[in-house]
Amino acid sequence: MKVLVKNNDPIKAYKLLNRKLHDENVFVDYKEHEFYKSKGERFREKRKRAISRQRKEKAKREAILKKLETQIIRGNNDRNNKPGRPTNRNKLASTSVSRNTKSKAS
């Protein structure tokens, strides 16, 4: 990993180095390996992370479903989609005009 010092500004280079180390989880790895962990402890932590990950994914799926349900409900209550009402008003207007022209011609 390289960090170049530009414009004689070591403080900015230091911040950049810290950001790069943080992005690559170097600090997390260092903290994990600071003390010995037994096999059971590692397994419990792994299971705990998996459970929290699944909860997060479930919440995300439920949010998407809720959003879709509200869109469907709103779509069904739309003014133009009520039963017994034509969906395209232009078709209704064109048919009524054509009826009037036929009746006048006869």
N, C-alpha and C positions, 0 to 999 in steps of 0.2 A: 504494500500500500504506500503510495507516494502522496505527499502534500507539498505543493510548491509555495514558497513565500513570495508573494507579489508585492511590489511597492514598499519593500522593507517594513512589512506589517506582520510581525510574528503573532500578534494577538488574533488576527483574522485567520491565520494558518492553524493556530491552536484550536480555534472554534471549529474549523473545517475538519481537523483531525478527529475531534470529539464526535462530531456529527457522523463521520464515516464509521467510526468504531461503534457508535450507537446503532446505526443502520444495520451493521453486520452482527449485532448481538454479542459483541466481544465482552461487554461488561456483564451480561447475563450469564454467559458461559463461565466467566471468571468467578462469579458469585456462586454458581452451581457447584463448581469444583473446589471451592474454598475449603469445605469440610467433607469428611467421608459420609456417604449415605449408604445404608444397607439396601439390599436387593428389594426387600419388602417396602421400604420407604420410597424407592424409585417407582415401584409398581403402583403404590397408592397415589403418588403424584401424577403418574401417567394416566391413571383411571380418572382422577379428578379433572385433569385437563380435557379428557375425552368427553366427560359428562357436561362440562361447561360449554364445550364446542357444540355438542348436540343440542343443548338448550338454546344456544344462540341461533343455530340453523332452524330449529323448530319455530322460534319467535319470528324469524325472518319469513318463513313459509306462511305462518298464520297472518302476518301483516299483509303479505301479497294476496292471500285468499280474502281477507277482509276488504281490501281495496277492490278486488274484482267483484265481490258480492255487492258492494255499494255502487259500483258502476252498473251492474246488471239491474239492480233495483231502480236506480235513477233512469236507466234506459227504458224500463218498463213503464215508468210513471211519466215519461215524456209526453207532452201535449199531442204530438203527431202520431204517437204509437198507441193511442187508446183504441179499444175494440170498436168496430163499426164506423171508423173514420178512415178515409182514404189516406194512404201514406204519401202520395204524390198529388198535390193540389193542381199541378199543371195538367195532369191527365183528366181530372174532373172538369176543368175549364175547357179543355179542347173537345171533350165529348159533348158538353152542353152547347158549344158553339156549332159543332157539326150538326147536332139535332135541329138547332134553330135554322141553319141554312137549308137543310133538307125540307123542313116544313114550309119555309117561305117559297121554295122553288116549286112546290106542288100546287 
